[in-house]
Amino acid sequence: NKPVEMIRRDQTPVRTTANVATILLVEDEERLQRSIKQLLEKVGYIVLPASHGIEALRILEEHDGRIDLVLTDIGLPHMRGPELVERLKSRHANIAVLYMSGFGEDGLRPDEASALSGRFIQKPFRKDTLLRQLEQTLARQS
């Protein structure tokens, strides 16, 4: 009976419960969006990519399932990240949020800075840092 146990263990992908989450990824820089998407999918997340806020809102409307977290750049074309989140929260109050920016928190308006409250990751970031931040953000939300 031992070989069966070993097979079962090998076939089960090693992932945390957070990694079954669906993430709306909003990033206007195409190469970065693609690499973040690949990283997140590799560890088991479902990723819905958008290049700007208007596209993100459309995806949110059209997506049938649950969206657990929005990972959004702050400086987006058409609509800044915090404005997008405000609009998302009006429809999906429980959605978790993690902001990212290459300008740091200094590039934020005072009202935006207070809204971040620790939900921020500075670009460029290491892959493990992003994954850890995502897991922590999702854990706080549940």
Salt bridges, closest charged atoms under 4 A:
GLU27 OE1 - LYS123 NZ 2.79
GLU30 OE2 - ARG34 NH1 3.47
GLU41 OE2 - LYS37 NZ 2.75
GLU55 OE2 - ARG58 NH2 3.79
GLU61 OE2 - ARG91 NH1 2.70
GLU62 OE1 - ARG58 NH1 3.17
ASP68 OD1 - ARG66 NE 2.52
ASP73 OD2 - LYS123 NZ 3.34
GLU83 OE2 - ARG87 NH1 3.83
ASP111 OD1 - ARG109 NE 3.66
GLU112 OE1 - ARG80 NH2 2.77
GLU112 OE2 - ARG109 NH2 3.37
ASP128 OD2 - ARG126 NH2 2.96
